[in-house]
Amino acid sequence: MASGPIQPLQQALSNRTLPALDGFRMIAVMSVVLAHGGVSTFFTARHGVAGFFVLSGFLITWLLLKEHHQTGSISFRKFYARRSLRIFPAYYLFVAVTISWELYRSNSEIRSSIAPSLFYLINYYNAIEGHPNTSLAHLWSLAVEEQFYLLYPLIFMFAMRRGVSTLGGTMTALIFAAMIWRTFAYSWLGWGSAYAYNAFETRIDNLAIGCLLAVLIQRVAWQRFFAAVSSQAWMPLVTLGLLHLSRQLPWSHYEFGPAFTLDAVLLAVLLVQLMSLSQQGFWRWLNFAPVCYVGLISYPIYLWHGWALQAGDKLHFLPSTLQLLAGVIFCLMAGALSYEGFEKRFLRLKARYAVTSPQRHAEVI
């Protein structure tokens, strides 16, 4: 363990469970819930979704690098089994309930989005159809992530044949390619904001920035940089201020072009800052048990939040503020019910697909 300014970061990275990740998830999911509930927040829904992308890329790469270090390779079978157990049960429960309810109440608008939602293509459905406001529309971000999970292990292994530096270079090239293509598609081809916002190839830079972060954060030179921008408790507020400023710029060619990339870079910095600072002082609240639990169930909260907020809106005998509060409570209840009553039985099966090495201590990821 090194001493000096990079020690807090190295200590955070050495923990079996990385600190502040669930707190980061809590911030991200609640920004989406509040935004869709009609509340403008400093950390917007757009930041929340991008934050999930960055975190997903970071964590998947972090775990794959550990597996590669342990075994010299990665198991595609175990990777896809773990991802399937984590994602599919909650997702298809929500899709089945939503489609059944919408068909029961004769909502014909849902019919055209059934097949895209079942096959994780709702992001391209939204991109082509102008992001219609349906009860399945928010699944676009999960489609982007699932497409990433499908392809990324192959990219990872191909790049790692030449070493981790090649992986970092591949992610850097992918980031710039996605930013350039998105800018071109929106500003020159005129494909519109829905395509720039939803398509996999226009959002892959957010995930690739998380992947690149997992590579860079293990290098001492970059650890010094991250330690420098995480040395004071107020520094995450600067990052949040820059994110807010980026969101306020009025130029659509920036908003649907470079902004997605620059915001994701800032979110990656924020993630490291919170990991470093959450072990002491003001930011310790990110590791408090209630905060971590909301982060833990952020996935089902995201799935069910539309229905939960609508349920709160139907409490017409309450003032609008209390309707929103009820909707948020319903979100938490739906997330907890899905996680505790349904998902856990599948998550317990992940231990069967844990990474083990005959040469090192076994580790469950």
HUSULTA-V815916 format. One line per field, one symbol per residue. phi: phi as a letter, one per 20 degrees, with the letter a starting at -180 (. if undefined). burial: # if it has 16 or more other ideal C-beta (glycine too) atoms within 10 Angstrom, else .. Layout:
phi=???
burial=???
//
This chain:
phi=.fdnfefgfffffeffdffmffffffgfffffgfffendecfdefffffffffffffffffgffffffffdnbcefffffffffffdfgfffffffffffffffelefffgfdffgffdlcffffffeenlfedfdfffgfffgffffffefgffgfffffdoffffffffffffffffffffffeedemfnffffedfffedfffffffffgffffeegffffffffececfefffffffffffffefeeffegdcfggffffffffffgfgfffefeamgffgfdfgfffffffdfffgffefffffffffeeffdfgffffgfffffgfffffffffecfgfeffffffdfeccfdcffbed
burial=.....#.###.##....####################...#.##########################.#...#...##..######.###.###..##..#.......#..##.##..########.#.#..################..##.##..##...#..##.###.##..##.###.##....#..#######.################....##..##.##....##..##.##..#........#########################...#..##...###################.###.#.......##.###.###.###.##...#......#..#.#.........#
//
